[in-house]
Amino acid sequence: MMHSGLRGKLAVVLVEMAYVTLTAGLYAGWQQKALGFRSRLLGNLTVAAAVPGLSQLLDWMAHRALDAAAPARATLAVCIFAGISALFHLYVMRRGAFLTGHAGRSLLDDFRHMPRLIAGFVSAPPRYLATLILRLAHASAAMTQAVME
């Protein structure tokens, strides 16, 4: 965006602010609704991929239609951030945070739980990887034992 000048940068920011303001609650509602799908996998994919993917596609289209397109590198960065953000949403929503209606708690209560939720989210990939390595090691040892017998 460095080469687009102040007017170009301002247009990109204004389009983004308007788009997010108008659509954030809608997308969050769809994500919360997806938590109730019979198939947990389908719900997870909807929350973590389908809704953010649709959001990013429509965001990109809004920028293009209003001649306020962000540069490709900025779009890629936003998509990566949106993906990580969607995974975080899935993680916290599956733990009862940031839900509305009868499923939700107070916003203050959700914020009280944020340090624990953030720590759990950040530590989830290393914990998953460690569990996977242990399972593979156990399976390998079992196969070796079976071959030896």
N, C-alpha and C positions, 0 to 999 in steps of 0.2 A: 504494500500500500504506500510505500515511501514515494513512488513515482506518480501517484494519482493526484497529487495536489490536495490542498485543504478541502476544496469543494467536493472532490471525489471521496475523500476519507469521511467527511461529514455525511455524505449521502449514504455510504455503506453503513455507518453507525446508526443513522436515523432509521433506515429500513430495518436493520436488525432489531433495534429497540421496539419499533412498532410491531414487527412480526412476533417477537417473543412475548410482548405484552398481550397481544391479542390471542395467542395460541397456547401459552404455557399451561393454563388450567385444563384446557381440553386434552392435551397430550398426557398430563398427569392423571386425569380421570380415566383415560383409556388404559394407561399402565395399571392403575389400581384395579380396574375391571378385569384385566387380564390375569391378575393374581387368583381370581376365582375360577379360571378355566379348569375343566375336569383333568385335562392333561397338564401336569406341572411343567413338562418340557415345553409345550406349546405356549403356556403362560410366560415362562421365562424367556423364550425366544421373542415373544411379542413385546415384553417389557424392555429387553436388552438390545433387540435388533429391529423389529418391525416398526415400532413407534418412533424411535430415534431416526431410523432410516427415512421414513415418510416425512418426518419433521425436517430433516436436512434437505431432502429433495425439494419440498415445497419452499423452504427458505431460499435455496439456491434459485428456484424459479422466480420467486418474488424479487430477488435482487436483479436477475436478468431482465424481468419485465419492466422494472423501474430504472433500468440502465444504471444500476449501482452495484455491479458485480464486484465481488472481492477477488483478489488475485488467487490463482490456483493454490499456492502454498498456504495462504490464509485459510482457504476452504478446506484443505487437507488437515490443517491444524485444528480447525473447528470440528471436523468430523471425528478426529481422534479424541478430542476432549469430550465430545458428545457420547462417544462409545464408552469411555471410562466413566463418565457421569451416569450413563444408563445402567452400567453394571453396579455402580454405587447405589442408585435408586432401587434396583432389584434387591440388593443386599439388605438395605435398611427397611424396605417395605416388607420383605419376607420376615423381618424381625419386629414388625408392628409399628415402625416409626414412619412419620410423615404420611399417614393415612387419614382420610376424611370420613365423616359420618360415624356410624356406630362402631366401625372398625378402628377408628383413630383415638388417639390420646390428645391431650392438650399440646399446643405447640411448645410451650415452656417445658413440658415433660419430655418431648422429643429432643429438644436442645440439651436437656440435662443428660440424656443418654448418648449424645454425639461423641464424646471422647472414646467411650467404649466401642461404639459403632465404627468409628474411624479406625481405631486400633485393630478391630476384628477384620475390617475390610482390607487394610494394608497387609495384615499378617495372613490372610486367607491363601494367596497364591503360594507363599513358601510352605505353609502347612499342607496344602494340597500336593505340592511337589514332593515333600518329604514322605507323605503317605503313599504316593505313587511309587516312589523309589523303594520303600519298605515292602510294598506288595510285590513289585517286580523281583526284588531280592528273594522274598519268600517263595515265589513261584519258581524262580530259577533254582533255588536250593531243593525244592520238592521235585523238580524235574531231574536234577542231578542225582538225588536220592533214588528216584525210580529207575534211572538208567543203571545205577550201581547195583541194584538188586537184581 
